[in-house]
Amino acid sequence: MTAPTATTSTDVTVVCHVRAPLLLEPVDRQIETLQACDSEGTIDDLLLRSWPKEIALTDNSPYQEALDSFERFEAWAADQGVSIRPPFQERTKTSQVTGETTDLLVTPLLCLELYADDELVGVFPHTDEGTEETYTTDEAIASLRTGELPTPLAGSRESEATEPTATEASTNDCPDCGESLIDGQGLFACADCGWTGTVSETGQYVSQSTDARSTEREVTPENGE
C-alpha cells in the first residue's frame, strides 16, 4: 500500500491524546510539530484530547471516552497483529482505608490515532511483539511532517492452522458412521463401526485399508519383495 501524501485527495485526521498537564502548556516538541503540520496543510485536521495518568476500569468511569478509545486501539492492534501494551499498561491499586482493589489503566504520555477519510489507519506507538520493533510517535510525526501517512508495522503473527491436527482429530467424528473416534497414539479407531485409520499431513482422515492400497501401488517389481 502506498502511503497517501498531501497531494492526494485523502483527508488525514490526527487525534493526539496527551496527559492532561501537558495541555496546560502545549510546548512539547511533538505537539508543536503536529501543530505545524496542521497549519502547513500536511494534515487536514488535528484534534487534541486529554486524559489522566490512570483511569479506573469501572462501568461508571468519568473518562469513558478515553476507555472507548483504548478499546478501539486494542481492536485495531489485534487486526494488525501488533501490540499497544506498552505504552498502555494495567495495574491494580488497593485502598489502605477500605481495602478495596481497583483495576487501573495507565495511559502513555502521548498517543496518536490516524484517520484517512474517516478510517482508522494507525495507532502510535505500537510494537511488533515478534520482532520487538516499535513504531514510535516520533517516527509517525516525522512521516506526517513530510506529507506522508505513516504505514503501521505489519505484525508477525503466524497464521493459525485451519486444518485439524492429529491431536484435534482425536475429538472428531468417524468419517463412516459419525461416532467419536478413539486416538490410539496416532491410529484412530471407531468402536461402533470398526473403522480404523490415520490423519494425513493435510489433516484428512485416511482409512487403514486405503493407506495400504496406496502403499501397494508404490511397490514396483524392481523394488518389491
Secondary structure, DSSP 4 states (H G I P E B T S, - for coil): -PPPBTTSS--EEEEEEEEHHHHHS---HHHHHHHHHHHHTSSSEEEEEEE-SEEE--TT-TTHHHHHHHHHHHHHHHHHT-B-TTTSEEEEEE-TTT--EEEEEEPPSEEEEEEETTEEEEEESEEETTTTEEE-HHHHHHHHHTTBPPPPP---PPPPP-S--HHHHTTSB-TTT-PBEEEETTEEEETTT--EEEE-TTS-EEEHHHHHHHHHHH--TTT--
